[in-house]
Amino acid sequence: MEKSNFQLSFDNCKLIIDVVRKDIKNIHLAVYPPTGRVRIAAPLKVNDDAIRLFAISKLGWIKRNQRKFEGQERIAPREYKQRESHYFQGRRYLLNIIETDKTQKVILKNKKFIELHIKPDTPTAKRHEILTEWYRAQLKKQIPAIIEKWEKVLKVKVADWQVKQMKTKWGSCNIEKKRIWLNLELAKKPEHCLEYIIVHEMVHLLERHHNERFLYHMDTYLPNWRQLKTELNKLPVSHADWGY
Ligand SMILES: [Zn+2]
């Protein structure tokens, strides 16, 4: 499989398309949540110009599908102001800003508030940083028990795991190093969604590719994984095939 990357520019906006060439008959186009990433899988014999023309001819469809994710997936950038909504483990909380001269910290209150204790006039970027580090610490507390549970079930060993801010993926797995990376955003999602991603990445230790065998493992060990995937991505994956 050969991977490359296309950049198409239209009216000052850049569209980046991941292109993979495979031994397939037809060209496939898909837009993936949560960010609207575009991927084209093309037969080996189709050249770059033909792929470019194909992408241009489907531009309307691509934009329409990307907008779907924007509307439903993205919330406006947070300003870290009083009573602003923030999600934690799948539940909505209201931010309660408490000004302090002492240690800056984050505390959950009454299953309703995230208290952000900060120095007066803390800039937005710093508020973001404090809350982000809190999310990271909380997620890191959740992960070990889930990995341990699934190591026993799947009979695999995870050598190392890390939490990272990722733009296009919920998780990834380095099979050789038996290392799993998990998206920091998962701290905001229900724990069963976090568990689904961990299981998915750990199943890669049994099977590298998303093939029949991989699906068989997922269906066996986590039969409702499709539901969890849909819940996590809010929308089903948009996908369309065209004969070329
Ligand atoms: Zn995977």
Residues whose N, C-alpha, C, O or C-beta is under 5 A from the ligand:
A	BS01	ZN	none
